[in-house]
Amino acid sequence: MAYATQASVESALGRSLTTSEAAGLDALLAAVDAFINNRIGTSFETPAEATRYYDVERSRMVDVDPFVVAEDKPLRVFYVDADENPVGSDVDTSDYEARPRNETVKTWLQRRSGYWGSGCPSNVTNLAVKAFFGRGDAPADIQYAASWLAAQSISAQLGMSLSVKSESIEGYSRTFADMTKDNVQITAIFDNYNEVLIG
């Protein structure tokens, strides 16, 4: 499902879409979603249960694809061999924690003590995680950004802009920088989703 809807795009435009604009809206929204996903480095989708495999390394933490933790969305962690057959029993839930804390969406698993893979049989090749992968529905700020970008694209095709370019008051006038490409508010939304790596 796209981050924006026809109604939200029309709200951003301040008018109804024409027949031709509505006909191309699905393709436009798909392009806007792809742009946002690329810009923030992640995507939002309804969580779906799957099993994904991660290399066993001598580390207390293992980065995993985002998954949702809830009572109706159980998490299972176990080791597998090269053919993805389970080896031994599941990793005891008291031996690890899904992180970050206080967040519904988890992105790594951390051992409480010891290392992932320590004490495992020699035929273990991967850590298997069975969970509901996905970040869930897009938050309100991402939906707003998608609606604005789609509306901006439609306006640009008509030679218009959603941004103020100039103003004139009682003989005084000024021209602003063109913000059709880099809206400060939209950029700030995207910046909230970018991780700052300190090295």
NORQUIUR-V77499 format. One record per backbone hydrogen bond with DSSP energy under -1.0 kcal/mol. CO is the residue of the C=O (numbers start at 1). NH is the residue of the N-H. If there is no record, write none. Layout:
BEGIN
CO;NH / CO;NH
END
This chain:
BEGIN
5;9 / 6;10 / 7;11 / 8;12 / 9;13 / 10;14 / 10;15 / 18;22 / 19;23 / 20;24 / 24;28 / 25;29 / 26;30 / 27;31 / 28;32 / 29;33 / 30;34 / 31;35 / 32;36 / 33;37 / 34;38 / 35;39 / 36;40 / 37;41 / 45;136 / 48;133 / 50;131 / 52;129 / 54;127 / 57;59 / 59;116 / 60;111 / 62;109 / 66;134 / 67;106 / 70;73 / 73;70 / 76;130 / 77;91 / 78;128 / 79;87 / 80;125 / 80;126 / 81;84 / 85;81 / 92;95 / 95;112 / 97;110 / 99;107 / 99;108 / 100;103 / 104;69 / 106;67 / 107;64 / 108;99 / 109;62 / 110;97 / 115;118 / 117;120 / 121;124 / 126;80 / 127;54 / 128;78 / 129;52 / 130;76 / 131;50 / 131;133 / 132;68 / 133;48 / 139;143 / 140;144 / 141;145 / 142;146 / 143;147 / 144;148 / 145;149 / 146;150 / 147;151 / 148;152 / 149;153 / 150;154 / 151;155 / 152;156 / 153;157 / 155;160 / 156;159 / 165;176 / 167;174 / 169;172 / 172;169 / 174;167 / 183;187 / 184;188 / 185;189 / 186;190 / 187;191 / 188;192 / 190;193
END
